[in-house]
Each structure stands twice: as structure tokens, then as C-alpha cells.
């Protein structure tokens, strides 16, 4: 029946109840959690990829590639075996790597047991490393652990701190990493320790003698470590 002129027409406005509002909030929170989870997963994968890129760059002796992984901030730090053990800024870190690349041949680095976490603009990775190569007439064989800290700069992850630790002297090598082949050079250094840069200890100036090998001493100075020029 038509409404009489001047008579208000009833209208109905939907007002969600408390239950509906609570459900909407839960949906939004769940969506935000999924997005955060996706972001964290992407950051974790990006950092893991940097670990792989660093390993590949070392095996290629690619100093430029390493410089693109490290932040160029003046406060970046590397803690390692060679004296003084603390290297700040890419100028010092890059010189250390350059010296190492020039002195070691047949270089091969491998990493294992990589664990990565990331939150916000900071992330870290821990892993085991092993190294083989030759310094003059000596075989080199090192292994240990590393911790690396990354920071997101302009949307990209960069390495800002690394700490390399050699395996303690006398600790037997894991069976999976053992080669089973004796050294081809009598007295060759079977060094228990030095990663991305503890390996630099093996590349210190002057050829190491069997008496001064890490296997015989185990101290950083007796490993022949020296500060990069």
C-alpha cells in the first residue's frame, strides 16, 4: 500500500553486533600475521642466499663480490684469528681478504648447518665452515664455526659483522667432513681452525714451517697470523 504523502518511510540501518566486530578484528589480525610470516620467511631466505653468495665469492676469490655482500658503513666489524683480531670498515676487511686470496691456491670453502633468523631490519646466521687449499708447498685444512649479523639497508640485506672461530685444537674432525686421504706434503699443516678469515692466518706473510703449524701449537700467533697490510 502506498504511503500517504508526508508520512516518513521506515528505514533500517545495519549495525553489526559485538560478535561480528570481533570476528572482523580476528580476520584482520590473522591476515596481518600471515603477512608478517611471509615477510620473515622472505628475509630469512634472502639472508641464507647471502651466505651462499659469500661462499661462492670466496671460492672464486672475488673481492668485488664480497664488497657487495658487506655493508659499506664504516662501523662494520670482522673478528678473526690473525692479530689484531679486530678489523673495522671495508678497507681493513678487504685488505685482509686480498692478502689471503693472493697467498692461498686451490681454495675451497664449504658451509654446513646454516641457521638463520630475521626480525625487522636485523638478522643473523650461524654455520659451520671448512676450508682446504695450499700455501706454497703446504696443504691447508681448517674448520670452525661462524656467526654473521646482517642489517637491511635501503631494502637490501648487508653483512655488518662476522665472527669466525676455529675448532679447538685436538677436536677430531666429524666423519662426514673427513677426506680419508693423508697429506701429500710431509709436515703439512692440518690446521683445526680458520674460516672466511681465520683462513687468513694460514695466509700470513712467510711460508709456515711444520713446527709452527696450528696442529703443533694452536695459538693464533703460532699459526703465523699477521695483520693485513
Secondary structure, DSSP 4 states (H G I P E B T S, - for coil): -PPPTTPPPP-------HHHHHHHHHHHHHHHHHHHHHHHHHHHHHHHHHHHHHHHHHHHT-HHHHHHHB---TT-EEE-SSTT-EEEHHHHHHHHHHHHHHH-EEEEEEEEEEEEEEETTEEEEEEEEEEEEEETTEEEEEEEEEEEEEEEETTEEEEEEEEEEEPPTTPPPPGGG------SSTT--------TTHHHHHTSSSPPPGGGSTTT--STGGGT-----
